[in-house]
Amino acid sequence: MATEIKTLGKLPRSAFATLEIERLPEDVLAGFAALVDLTGTVSDAMDNLGLFAALPASTLAPTLPGKRIVGHAITVRNAERQQSAHVAVAEGAHRMGETEAYNLARPGDVIVIEGLFGCSNMGGQSATIARRQGCAGAVIDGSYRDPDASRALGFPIWARGVTQITGKWRLETVAVNGRVRICNVSVDAGDLVLADDAGVVFVPKAHAAAILAEARKIDAGDTKRKQDIDAGVDIGSLVTKKYK
């Protein structure tokens, strides 16, 4: 009998679009992970197919150089609270609910947050819980804090920036596993998240197989061209030969 999925009760059930995301076959994830130039190749493949969902590192900066991840998106949408921070502190009840996403995540999933800039959408303790639950990393359209904590954990984050200001009294989580917009790119729960030093690419799950097939062709062509360059093939041949 399948284990019943339960929420933590921090958000009303209506805030969850789904408790269980649709997942792609493991060989599809492995295929993307095997690409030599992860986000660059997939960005090119999506261009070829008339799709676009790539965000450069100049927009969402990586916290841990050399890290690359491939995983399903578990989405969170945060919104600004209507009360001032002072009033919220006096009330004494914060409305952040990103731990609900960690609770639903499986090992290898990526937390994707549509958040606020200037206050924290994820702190060090939150990153610690996410990592403990097996999350591969996080992508945040907004700010996070306690960068030393997440770096020490080896937990990579791609975000708009860092802040010391808590989001505890300034934002509220309004949706989990629904559609979010990350730097004007729509992302659904269950889409694939690819990220490396160059930035982030979101792969719509409905197009994942076609994108992977195109990316493999590009990857093979790039690999062959690099081999020819290393072998000393003359420039004239390099520029006229069709590799991909």
C-alpha positions as protocol buffer text, in pm:
chain_id: "A"
residue {
  index: 1
  type: MET
  ca { x: 0 y: 0 z: 0 }
}
residue {
  index: 2
  type: ALA
  ca { x: 136 y: 341 z: -96 }
}
residue {
  index: 3
  type: THR
  ca { x: 222 y: 574 z: 190 }
}
residue {
  index: 4
  type: GLU
  ca { x: -25 y: 860 z: 223 }
}
residue {
  index: 5
  type: ILE
  ca { x: 132 y: 1196 z: 149 }
}
residue {
  index: 6
  type: LYS
  ca { x: 62 y: 1444 z: 425 }
}
residue {
  index: 7
  type: THR
  ca { x: 132 y: 1814 z: 455 }
}
residue {
  index: 8
  type: LEU
  ca { x: 280 y: 1978 z: 763 }
}
residue {
  index: 9
  type: GLY
  ca { x: -27 y: 2196 z: 820 }
}
residue {
  index: 10
  type: LYS
  ca { x: 162 y: 2523 z: 771 }
}
residue {
  index: 11
  type: LEU
  ca { x: -53 y: 2606 z: 466 }
}
residue {
  index: 12
  type: PRO
  ca { x: -416 y: 2533 z: 380 }
}
residue {
  index: 13
  type: ARG
  ca { x: -471 y: 2237 z: 147 }
}
residue {
  index: 14
  type: SER
  ca { x: -592 y: 2480 z: -119 }
}
residue {
  index: 15
  type: ALA
  ca { x: -238 y: 2621 z: -143 }
}
residue {
  index: 16
  type: PHE
  ca { x: -110 y: 2293 z: -292 }
}
residue {
  index: 17
  type: ALA
  ca { x: -171 y: 2237 z: -662 }
}
residue {
  index: 18
  type: THR
  ca { x: -59 y: 1877 z: -612 }
}
residue {
  index: 19
  type: LEU
  ca { x: 111 y: 1675 z: -342 }
}
residue {
  index: 20
  type: GLU
  ca { x: 274 y: 1434 z: -586 }
}
residue {
  index: 21
  type: ILE
  ca { x: 437 y: 1560 z: -905 }
}
residue {
  index: 22
  type: GLU
  ca { x: 450 y: 1372 z: -1232 }
}
residue {
  index: 23
  type: ARG
  ca { x: 803 y: 1243 z: -1278 }
}
residue {
  index: 24
  type: LEU
  ca { x: 1011 y: 1168 z: -1585 }
}
residue {
  index: 25
  type: PRO
  ca { x: 1190 y: 833 z: -1629 }
}
residue {
  index: 26
  type: GLU
  ca { x: 1529 y: 811 z: -1458 }
}
residue {
  index: 27
  type: ASP
  ca { x: 1703 y: 744 z: -1789 }
}
residue {
  index: 28
  type: VAL
  ca { x: 1589 y: 1087 z: -1912 }
}
residue {
  index: 29
  type: LEU
  ca { x: 1747 y: 1258 z: -1609 }
}
residue {
  index: 30
  type: ALA
  ca { x: 2061 y: 1050 z: -1656 }
}
residue {
  index: 31
  type: GLY
  ca { x: 2073 y: 1149 z: -2022 }
}
residue {
  index: 32
  type: PHE
  ca { x: 2073 y: 1518 z: -1939 }
}
residue {
  index: 33
  type: ALA
  ca { x: 2329 y: 1468 z: -1661 }
}
residue {
  index: 34
  type: ALA
  ca { x: 2566 y: 1297 z: -1906 }
}
residue {
  index: 35
  type: LEU
  ca { x: 2586 y: 1599 z: -2138 }
}
residue {
  index: 36
  type: VAL
  ca { x: 2932 y: 1756 z: -2143 }
}
residue {
  index: 37
  type: ASP
  ca { x: 2817 y: 2118 z: -2149 }
}
residue {
  index: 38
  type: LEU
  ca { x: 2492 y: 2093 z: -1958 }
}
residue {
  index: 39
  type: THR
  ca { x: 2304 y: 2421 z: -1978 }
}
residue {
  index: 40
  type: GLY
  ca { x: 2474 y: 2551 z: -2292 }
}
residue {
  index: 41
  type: THR
  ca { x: 2390 y: 2242 z: -2496 }
}
residue {
  index: 42
  type: VAL
  ca { x: 2032 y: 2230 z: -2372 }
}
residue {
  index: 43
  type: SER
  ca { x: 1983 y: 2601 z: -2438 }
}
residue {
  index: 44
  type: ASP
  ca { x: 2099 y: 2543 z: -2798 }
}
residue {
  index: 45
  type: ALA
  ca { x: 1870 y: 2242 z: -2831 }
}
residue {
  index: 46
  type: MET
  ca { x: 1571 y: 2443 z: -2712 }
}
residue {
  index: 47
  type: ASP
  ca { x: 1657 y: 2722 z: -2958 }
}
residue {
  index: 48
  type: ASN
  ca { x: 1648 y: 2463 z: -3236 }
}
residue {
  index: 49
  type: LEU
  ca { x: 1304 y: 2348 z: -3122 }
}
residue {
  index: 50
  type: GLY
  ca { x: 1159 y: 2697 z: -3082 }
}
residue {
  index: 51
  type: LEU
  ca { x: 1159 y: 2688 z: -2701 }
}
residue {
  index: 52
  type: PHE
  ca { x: 1322 y: 2921 z: -2450 }
}
residue {
  index: 53
  type: ALA
  ca { x: 1370 y: 2884 z: -2076 }
}
residue {
  index: 54
  type: ALA
  ca { x: 1735 y: 2970 z: -2012 }
}
residue {
  index: 55
  type: LEU
  ca { x: 1851 y: 3218 z: -1748 }
}
residue {
  index: 56
  type: PRO
  ca { x: 2219 y: 3319 z: -1738 }
}
residue {
  index: 57
  type: ALA
  ca { x: 2434 y: 3326 z: -1428 }
}
residue {
  index: 58
  type: SER
  ca { x: 2440 y: 3705 z: -1453 }
}
residue {
  index: 59
  type: THR
  ca { x: 2070 y: 3688 z: -1357 }
}
residue {
  index: 60
  type: LEU
  ca { x: 2072 y: 3390 z: -1121 }
}
residue {
  index: 61
  type: ALA
  ca { x: 2420 y: 3360 z: -977 }
}
residue {
  index: 62
  type: PRO
  ca { x: 2549 y: 3023 z: -848 }
}
residue {
  index: 63
  type: THR
  ca { x: 2680 y: 3005 z: -493 }
}
residue {
  index: 64
  type: LEU
  ca { x: 2910 y: 2706 z: -542 }
}
residue {
  index: 65
  type: PRO
  ca { x: 3136 y: 2712 z: -850 }
}
residue {
  index: 66
  type: GLY
  ca { x: 3164 y: 2378 z: -1025 }
}
residue {
  index: 67
  type: LYS
  ca { x: 2830 y: 2244 z: -906 }
}
residue {
  index: 68
  type: ARG
  ca { x: 2580 y: 2115 z: -1163 }
}
residue {
  index: 69
  type: ILE
  ca { x: 2239 y: 1966 z: -1096 }
}
residue {
  index: 70
  type: VAL
  ca { x: 1958 y: 1792 z: -1282 }
}
residue {
  index: 71
  type: GLY
  ca { x: 1631 y: 1736 z: -1096 }
}
residue {
  index: 72
  type: HIS
  ca { x: 1256 y: 1779 z: -1090 }
}
residue {
  index: 73
  type: ALA
  ca { x: 1117 y: 2113 z: -978 }
}
residue {
  index: 74
  type: ILE
  ca { x: 927 y: 2141 z: -651 }
}
residue {
  index: 75
  type: THR
  ca { x: 781 y: 2490 z: -672 }
}
residue {
  index: 76
  type: VAL
  ca { x: 706 y: 2758 z: -413 }
}
residue {
  index: 77
  type: ARG
  ca { x: 543 y: 3096 z: -467 }
}
residue {
  index: 78
  type: ASN
  ca { x: 595 y: 3371 z: -211 }
}
residue {
  index: 79
  type: ALA
  ca { x: 421 y: 3707 z: -198 }
}
residue {
  index: 80
  type: GLU
  ca { x: 471 y: 4026 z: -1 }
}
residue {
  index: 81
  type: ARG
  ca { x: 283 y: 4051 z: 327 }
}
residue {
  index: 82
  type: GLN
  ca { x: 38 y: 4335 z: 362 }
}
residue {
  index: 83
  type: GLN
  ca { x: 139 y: 4425 z: 717 }
}
residue {
  index: 84
  type: SER
  ca { x: 459 y: 4606 z: 800 }
}
residue {
  index: 85
  type: ALA
  ca { x: 739 y: 4400 z: 949 }
}
residue {
  index: 86
  type: HIS
  ca { x: 685 y: 4573 z: 1285 }
}
residue {
  index: 87
  type: VAL
  ca { x: 317 y: 4471 z: 1294 }
}
residue {
  index: 88
  type: ALA
  ca { x: 402 y: 4117 z: 1185 }
}
residue {
  index: 89
  type: VAL
  ca { x: 661 y: 4085 z: 1462 }
}
residue {
  index: 90
  type: ALA
  ca { x: 402 y: 4204 z: 1713 }
}
residue {
  index: 91
  type: GLU
  ca { x: 159 y: 3938 z: 1587 }
}
residue {
  index: 92
  type: GLY
  ca { x: 431 y: 3680 z: 1637 }
}
residue {
  index: 93
  type: ALA
  ca { x: 323 y: 3439 z: 1362 }
}
residue {
  index: 94
  type: HIS
  ca { x: 528 y: 3412 z: 1045 }
}
residue {
  index: 95
  type: ARG
  ca { x: 376 y: 3288 z: 720 }
}
residue {
  index: 96
  type: MET
  ca { x: 670 y: 3129 z: 545 }
}
residue {
  index: 97
  type: GLY
  ca { x: 586 y: 2779 z: 429 }
}
residue {
  index: 98
  type: GLU
  ca { x: 876 y: 2660 z: 214 }
}
residue {
  index: 99
  type: THR
  ca { x: 927 y: 2367 z: 452 }
}
residue {
  index: 100
  type: GLU
  ca { x: 610 y: 2221 z: 300 }
}
residue {
  index: 101
  type: ALA
  ca { x: 807 y: 2189 z: -27 }
}
residue {
  index: 102
  type: TYR
  ca { x: 1094 y: 2010 z: 145 }
}
residue {
  index: 103
  type: ASN
  ca { x: 844 y: 1774 z: 301 }
}
residue {
  index: 104
  type: LEU
  ca { x: 709 y: 1679 z: -43 }
}
residue {
  index: 105
  type: ALA
  ca { x: 1046 y: 1656 z: -215 }
}
residue {
  index: 106
  type: ARG
  ca { x: 1223 y: 1334 z: -305 }
}
residue {
  index: 107
  type: PRO
  ca { x: 1601 y: 1298 z: -316 }
}
residue {
  index: 108
  type: GLY
  ca { x: 1739 y: 1481 z: -618 }
}
residue {
  index: 109
  type: ASP
  ca { x: 1453 y: 1731 z: -648 }
}
residue {
  index: 110
  type: VAL
  ca { x: 1524 y: 2103 z: -683 }
}
residue {
  index: 111
  type: ILE
  ca { x: 1339 y: 2371 z: -487 }
}
residue {
  index: 112
  type: VAL
  ca { x: 1227 y: 2650 z: -724 }
}
residue {
  index: 113
  type: ILE
  ca { x: 1102 y: 2966 z: -552 }
}
residue {
  index: 114
  type: GLU
  ca { x: 923 y: 3262 z: -704 }
}
residue {
  index: 115
  type: GLY
  ca { x: 1010 y: 3503 z: -428 }
}
residue {
  index: 116
  type: LEU
  ca { x: 1095 y: 3853 z: -316 }
}
residue {
  index: 117
  type: PHE
  ca { x: 1415 y: 4045 z: -374 }
}
residue {
  index: 118
  type: GLY
  ca { x: 1582 y: 4214 z: -77 }
}
residue {
  index: 119
  type: CYS
  ca { x: 1456 y: 3982 z: 196 }
}
residue {
  index: 120
  type: SER
  ca { x: 1531 y: 3617 z: 250 }
}
residue {
  index: 121
  type: ASN
  ca { x: 1327 y: 3340 z: 87 }
}
residue {
  index: 122
  type: MET
  ca { x: 1565 y: 3076 z: 227 }
}
residue {
  index: 123
  type: GLY
  ca { x: 1799 y: 3088 z: 524 }
}
residue {
  index: 124
  type: GLY
  ca { x: 2069 y: 2862 z: 660 }
}
residue {
  index: 125
  type: GLN
  ca { x: 1840 y: 2640 z: 868 }
}
residue {
  index: 126
  type: SER
  ca { x: 1599 y: 2611 z: 577 }
}
residue {
  index: 127
  type: ALA
  ca { x: 1883 y: 2506 z: 346 }
}
residue {
  index: 128
  type: THR
  ca { x: 1993 y: 2253 z: 606 }
}
residue {
  index: 129
  type: ILE
  ca { x: 1648 y: 2094 z: 610 }
}
residue {
  index: 130
  type: ALA
  ca { x: 1631 y: 2090 z: 231 }
}
residue {
  index: 131
  type: ARG
  ca { x: 1968 y: 1918 z: 208 }
}
residue {
  index: 132
  type: ARG
  ca { x: 1873 y: 1669 z: 480 }
}
residue {
  index: 133
  type: GLN
  ca { x: 1564 y: 1579 z: 276 }
}
residue {
  index: 134
  type: GLY
  ca { x: 1789 y: 1507 z: -21 }
}
residue {
  index: 135
  type: CYS
  ca { x: 1718 y: 1815 z: -233 }
}
residue {
  index: 136
  type: ALA
  ca { x: 1988 y: 1874 z: -493 }
}
residue {
  index: 137
  type: GLY
  ca { x: 1975 y: 2253 z: -465 }
}
residue {
  index: 138
  type: ALA
  ca { x: 1754 y: 2558 z: -502 }
}
residue {
  index: 139
  type: VAL
  ca { x: 1673 y: 2821 z: -764 }
}
residue {
  index: 140
  type: ILE
  ca { x: 1536 y: 3146 z: -620 }
}
residue {
  index: 141
  type: ASP
  ca { x: 1393 y: 3440 z: -809 }
}
residue {
  index: 142
  type: GLY
  ca { x: 1470 y: 3660 z: -511 }
}
residue {
  index: 143
  type: SER
  ca { x: 1719 y: 3669 z: -226 }
}
residue {
  index: 144
  type: TYR
  ca { x: 1846 y: 3422 z: 31 }
}
residue {
  index: 145
  type: ARG
  ca { x: 2056 y: 3465 z: 344 }
}
residue {
  index: 146
  type: ASP
  ca { x: 2320 y: 3285 z: 553 }
}
residue {
  index: 147
  type: PRO
  ca { x: 2540 y: 3209 z: 249 }
}
residue {
  index: 148
  type: ASP
  ca { x: 2814 y: 3057 z: 464 }
}
residue {
  index: 149
  type: ALA
  ca { x: 2571 y: 2795 z: 594 }
}
residue {
  index: 150
  type: SER
  ca { x: 2453 y: 2668 z: 256 }
}
residue {
  index: 151
  type: ARG
  ca { x: 2808 y: 2673 z: 115 }
}
residue {
  index: 152
  type: ALA
  ca { x: 2939 y: 2474 z: 413 }
}
residue {
  index: 153
  type: LEU
  ca { x: 2669 y: 2215 z: 347 }
}
residue {
  index: 154
  type: GLY
  ca { x: 2763 y: 2190 z: -21 }
}
residue {
  index: 155
  type: PHE
  ca { x: 2406 y: 2291 z: -98 }
}
residue {
  index: 156
  type: PRO
  ca { x: 2404 y: 2497 z: -421 }
}
residue {
  index: 157
  type: ILE
  ca { x: 2169 y: 2792 z: -473 }
}
residue {
  index: 158
  type: TRP
  ca { x: 2113 y: 2998 z: -785 }
}
residue {
  index: 159
  type: ALA
  ca { x: 1956 y: 3330 z: -686 }
}
residue {
  index: 160
  type: ARG
  ca { x: 1925 y: 3700 z: -764 }
}
residue {
  index: 161
  type: GLY
  ca { x: 2126 y: 3796 z: -458 }
}
residue {
  index: 162
  type: VAL
  ca { x: 2211 y: 3765 z: -91 }
}
residue {
  index: 163
  type: THR
  ca { x: 2059 y: 3958 z: 198 }
}
residue {
  index: 164
  type: GLN
  ca { x: 2081 y: 3980 z: 576 }
}
residue {
  index: 165
  type: ILE
  ca { x: 1713 y: 4079 z: 604 }
}
residue {
  index: 166
  type: THR
  ca { x: 1473 y: 3807 z: 713 }
}
residue {
  index: 167
  type: GLY
  ca { x: 1168 y: 3726 z: 506 }
}
residue {
  index: 168
  type: LYS
  ca { x: 998 y: 3587 z: 816 }
}
residue {
  index: 169
  type: TRP
  ca { x: 793 y: 3903 z: 870 }
}
residue {
  index: 170
  type: ARG
  ca { x: 793 y: 4034 z: 514 }
}
residue {
  index: 171
  type: LEU
  ca { x: 659 y: 3756 z: 293 }
}
residue {
  index: 172
  type: GLU
  ca { x: 408 y: 3475 z: 294 }
}
residue {
  index: 173
  type: THR
  ca { x: 404 y: 3148 z: 104 }
}
residue {
  index: 174
  type: VAL
  ca { x: 86 y: 3133 z: -102 }
}
residue {
  index: 175
  type: ALA
  ca { x: 134 y: 2825 z: -322 }
}
residue {
  index: 176
  type: VAL
  ca { x: 331 y: 2502 z: -345 }
}
residue {
  index: 177
  type: ASN
  ca { x: 370 y: 2284 z: -655 }
}
residue {
  index: 178
  type: GLY
  ca { x: 177 y: 2525 z: -874 }
}
residue {
  index: 179
  type: ARG
  ca { x: 303 y: 2722 z: -1172 }
}
residue {
  index: 180
  type: VAL
  ca { x: 562 y: 2987 z: -1089 }
}
residue {
  index: 181
  type: ARG
  ca { x: 740 y: 3253 z: -1290 }
}
residue {
  index: 182
  type: ILE
  ca { x: 1114 y: 3266 z: -1249 }
}
residue {
  index: 183
  type: CYS
  ca { x: 1259 y: 3579 z: -1409 }
}
residue {
  index: 184
  type: ASN
  ca { x: 964 y: 3579 z: -1653 }
}
residue {
  index: 185
  type: VAL
  ca { x: 1001 y: 3209 z: -1738 }
}
residue {
  index: 186
  type: SER
  ca { x: 703 y: 2987 z: -1651 }
}
residue {
  index: 187
  type: VAL
  ca { x: 791 y: 2674 z: -1456 }
}
residue {
  index: 188
  type: ASP
  ca { x: 557 y: 2393 z: -1356 }
}
residue {
  index: 189
  type: ALA
  ca { x: 616 y: 2150 z: -1072 }
}
residue {
  index: 190
  type: GLY
  ca { x: 777 y: 1841 z: -1223 }
}
residue {
  index: 191
  type: ASP
  ca { x: 964 y: 2029 z: -1497 }
}
residue {
  index: 192
  type: LEU
  ca { x: 1335 y: 1955 z: -1507 }
}
residue {
  index: 193
  type: VAL
  ca { x: 1581 y: 2203 z: -1361 }
}
residue {
  index: 194
  type: LEU
  ca { x: 1932 y: 2205 z: -1507 }
}
residue {
  index: 195
  type: ALA
  ca { x: 2191 y: 2435 z: -1351 }
}
residue {
  index: 196
  type: ASP
  ca { x: 2566 y: 2488 z: -1363 }
}
residue {
  index: 197
  type: ASP
  ca { x: 2820 y: 2770 z: -1361 }
}
residue {
  index: 198
  type: ALA
  ca { x: 2663 y: 2923 z: -1675 }
}
residue {
  index: 199
  type: GLY
  ca { x: 2313 y: 2954 z: -1527 }
}
residue {
  index: 200
  type: VAL
  ca { x: 1981 y: 2770 z: -1520 }
}
residue {
  index: 201
  type: VAL
  ca { x: 1766 y: 2604 z: -1786 }
}
residue {
  index: 202
  type: PHE
  ca { x: 1412 y: 2480 z: -1722 }
}
residue {
  index: 203
  type: VAL
  ca { x: 1305 y: 2186 z: -1938 }
}
residue {
  index: 204
  type: PRO
  ca { x: 925 y: 2152 z: -1973 }
}
residue {
  index: 205
  type: LYS
  ca { x: 843 y: 1791 z: -1892 }
}
residue {
  index: 206
  type: ALA
  ca { x: 620 y: 1756 z: -2199 }
}
residue {
  index: 207
  type: HIS
  ca { x: 918 y: 1834 z: -2426 }
}
residue {
  index: 208
  type: ALA
  ca { x: 1193 y: 1663 z: -2226 }
}
residue {
  index: 209
  type: ALA
  ca { x: 1243 y: 1365 z: -2459 }
}
residue {
  index: 210
  type: ALA
  ca { x: 1263 y: 1579 z: -2773 }
}
residue {
  index: 211
  type: ILE
  ca { x: 1498 y: 1828 z: -2607 }
}
residue {
  index: 212
  type: LEU
  ca { x: 1726 y: 1549 z: -2485 }
}
residue {
  index: 213
  type: ALA
  ca { x: 1743 y: 1392 z: -2832 }
}
residue {
  index: 214
  type: GLU
  ca { x: 1838 y: 1727 z: -2987 }
}
residue {
  index: 215
  type: ALA
  ca { x: 2088 y: 1798 z: -2710 }
}
residue {
  index: 216
  type: ARG
  ca { x: 2260 y: 1463 z: -2764 }
}
residue {
  index: 217
  type: LYS
  ca { x: 2310 y: 1546 z: -3133 }
}
residue {
  index: 218
  type: ILE
  ca { x: 2464 y: 1882 z: -3042 }
}
residue {
  index: 219
  type: ASP
  ca { x: 2677 y: 1725 z: -2771 }
}
residue {
  index: 220
  type: ALA
  ca { x: 2811 y: 1462 z: -3010 }
}
residue {
  index: 221
  type: GLY
  ca { x: 2893 y: 1726 z: -3272 }
}
residue {
  index: 222
  type: ASP
  ca { x: 3070 y: 1948 z: -3020 }
}
residue {
  index: 223
  type: THR
  ca { x: 3270 y: 1653 z: -2890 }
}
residue {
  index: 224
  type: LYS
  ca { x: 3382 y: 1556 z: -3241 }
}
residue {
  index: 225
  type: ARG
  ca { x: 3481 y: 1916 z: -3325 }
}
residue {
  index: 226
  type: LYS
  ca { x: 3686 y: 1942 z: -3006 }
}
residue {
  index: 227
  type: GLN
  ca { x: 3861 y: 1618 z: -3098 }
}
residue {
  index: 228
  type: ASP
  ca { x: 3941 y: 1754 z: -3444 }
}
residue {
  index: 229
  type: ILE
  ca { x: 4076 y: 2078 z: -3294 }
}
residue {
  index: 230
  type: ASP
  ca { x: 4301 y: 1881 z: -3057 }
}
residue {
  index: 231
  type: ALA
  ca { x: 4412 y: 1659 z: -3347 }
}
residue {
  index: 232
  type: GLY
  ca { x: 4529 y: 1964 z: -3543 }
}
residue {
  index: 233
  type: VAL
  ca { x: 4269 y: 1963 z: -3820 }
}
residue {
  index: 234
  type: ASP
  ca { x: 4320 y: 2277 z: -4027 }
}
residue {
  index: 235
  type: ILE
  ca { x: 4095 y: 2579 z: -3968 }
}
residue {
  index: 236
  type: GLY
  ca { x: 3949 y: 2566 z: -4319 }
}
residue {
  index: 237
  type: SER
  ca { x: 3817 y: 2219 z: -4255 }
}
residue {
  index: 238
  type: LEU
  ca { x: 3692 y: 2312 z: -3909 }
}
residue {
  index: 239
  type: VAL
  ca { x: 3481 y: 2599 z: -4041 }
}
residue {
  index: 240
  type: THR
  ca { x: 3336 y: 2413 z: -4340 }
}
residue {
  index: 241
  type: LYS
  ca { x: 3261 y: 2074 z: -4186 }
}
residue {
  index: 242
  type: LYS
  ca { x: 2910 y: 2028 z: -4049 }
}
residue {
  index: 243
  type: TYR
  ca { x: 2935 y: 1886 z: -3698 }
}
residue {
  index: 244
  type: LYS
  ca { x: 2579 y: 1931 z: -3579 }
}
